[in-house]
Amino acid sequence: MRATRLVEALPANTPFIGPERLMRENGHTELVRLGANESAFGPSPKAVEAMSAELERLSWYGDPDSFALREALAAKHRCSVEQILVGSGIDDLMGLTVRAFVDIGGGAVAARGTYPTFAYHVAGYGGRLETVPYTNEGEQDLEALAALARRVRPSVLYLANPDNPSGVLVEGERIARFYESLPDETLLLLDEAYADFVAESRLMEPRFEDRLVRVRTFSKAYGLAGARIGYALTTPRNAERFERIRLQYGVNRNAQIGALAALQDDAHLRWVVAETAAALGEYETLARDLGTTTIPSYANFICIDMGEADRATAIVRALLRRGVWVRKPGAPPLDRYIRVSAGTPPMRAAFANALRAALVECVALP
Ligand SMILES: *Cc1c(COP(=O)(O)O)cnc(C)c1O
């Protein structure tokens, strides 16, 4: 018995190794979780309360239309309910976008080393991904991406803004010009997982066109990563296309309830954004004290320069041995950095201590 040719040909790897596996493999009973850009500040207490109160009704399916949540999101984004599609996180919506738009053997384009789930889905659905390296400043190279798109005319181009792993923000007007410069047959999948950390005026203006799918999540600023819920902003025509292929009961009922309550707690969101800024400021100071630099970040994590890729890898391992979990970008030129998520003050202190010790250990490397 064999699987499809497509599946048999896929590599066995997954884009993410979770901290639970690292703990099993390294004999840790706890880790300081600063590796997945989860919110260290937790979800809104109002979301927790609403979800707790509804737990007994877990025997019910959620509303397959996510209607109440879409109404609240439509009010937030000043658009219609038909322009919103709810999914079990951006990773799910990204899969739907690739499945809906990239033919088997069809083209897709992204920056090499950006958030990995897009490449994962393109491979999984039999597309052909072409990539462009980051610039030496650690930014996605918009000019090179647009030039590649004009050459290969991909059906989907993926761009994260603010980007992960760099944390770099491209101003909304530049994103709009970039979008307009793409070929007519190319859809822009704009991943705005970190939009909630950025002033709205700096993001691309609202726009609903068939060539544009913007995806947002409750996993980062809203602190609901484990609930698995996010949404796409697009045209009713695209939403209807996703309707044909999405898992109708794929969104957790409890997540719908939590997300709706979280949307109503602006004060919590503002607090998380302020705490995140404080954390990143502290990491910048730490980096300066250690004689190194960071990439200015508009997300809830920051990249700290370790000088060389091998040294960054060694530092990640040395931090893990000390019970601190961070990740590092995989592709040059960002692979000489470690990426650390915003933590609470005790998590930041644990990270700073572990990093100082790791640097002493890894100073002679390689
Ligand atoms: C964290 C992250 C996601 C994952 O979002 P989910 O809604 O949890 O699936 C997607 N894109 C980027 C750029 C991210 O950093």
The ligand as a Tripos MOL2 file, in Angstrom:
@<TRIPOS>MOLECULE
LIG
   15    15     1     0     0
SMALL
NO_CHARGES

@<TRIPOS>ATOM
      1 C1          2.2640   32.8860   14.4300 C.3       1 LIG1
      2 C2          2.0910   33.1410   12.9790 C.ar      1 LIG1
      3 C3          1.0540   32.5540   12.2730 C.ar      1 LIG1
      4 C4          0.1860   31.4810   12.8800 C.3       1 LIG1
      5 O1         -1.0590   31.9220   13.1180 O.3       1 LIG1
      6 P1         -2.1940   30.9340   13.6340 P.3       1 LIG1
      7 O2         -3.3900   31.7750   13.5350 O.co2     1 LIG1
      8 O3         -1.8250   30.5360   15.0310 O.co2     1 LIG1
      9 O4         -2.2260   29.7550   12.7070 O.co2     1 LIG1
     10 C5          0.8900   32.9010   10.9500 C.ar      1 LIG1
     11 N1          1.7060   33.7670   10.3550 N.ar      1 LIG1
     12 C6          2.7280   34.3420   10.9970 C.ar      1 LIG1
     13 C7          3.6090   35.3180   10.2790 C.3       1 LIG1
     14 C8          2.9540   34.0280   12.3220 C.ar      1 LIG1
     15 O5          4.0120   34.5480   12.9510 O.3       1 LIG1
@<TRIPOS>BOND
     1     1     2 1
     2     2     3 ar
     3     2    14 ar
     4     3     4 1
     5     3    10 ar
     6     4     5 1
     7     5     6 1
     8     6     7 2
     9     6     8 1
    10     6     9 1
    11    10    11 ar
    12    11    12 ar
    13    12    13 1
    14    12    14 ar
    15    14    15 1
@<TRIPOS>SUBSTRUCTURE
     1 LIG1         1 GROUP 0 **** ****
